[in-house]
């Protein structure tokens, strides 16, 4: 008759307890939902609502009065309702872009903005049709004086671009910040500020020909 020694019995009990703990941990991990990652998705689509055909005839040289058709969209994955503000700025090659590391917006001048409350998992997408209404040459550069967006004309005191090359529309995502009671660039998640922005380049070289 086999008799289990006290030492073997203690070892067996320890093994059984370890297996029980491991099984409980596995069951907990398998049944406990992971924390939802909180983020926004910002995008711009071309005239056919695809990531293509951003410019008429695929030509980035935009003439005076020539319409450019885009669609701007943002998806809320924050787990709750959010007030979202899309700010549109006109920049050139030298004005800094938004800084992802420091979570600071571009200092480029603001043209206009769009705002709306959106639900969790909701996508807000809207047409964005723009054209250069007025531009003038200034010492070998081109300065855009008026820009129309969605049938509304905006007077600008914006930057100029050498020979009209390398203008850009900078699109930034801003959200309502509860602590500061104001809109701020990006959003707060997991103890840090995150940002989303896009830029699309164009030339105004043919506008004055």
Buried (B, 14 or more C-beta within 10 A) or exposed (E): EEEEEEEEEEEEEEEEEEEEEEEEEEEEEEEEEEEEEBBBEBBBBBBEBEEEBBBBEEEBBBBBEBEBBBBBBBBBBBEEEBEBBBBBBBBBEEBEBBEEEEBBBBEBEBBBEBBEEBEBEBEBEEEBBBBBBBBEEEEEBBBBBBBBBEEEEBEBEBBBBEEBBBBBBBBBBBBBBEEEEEBBBBBBBEEEBBBBBBBBBBBBBBBEE
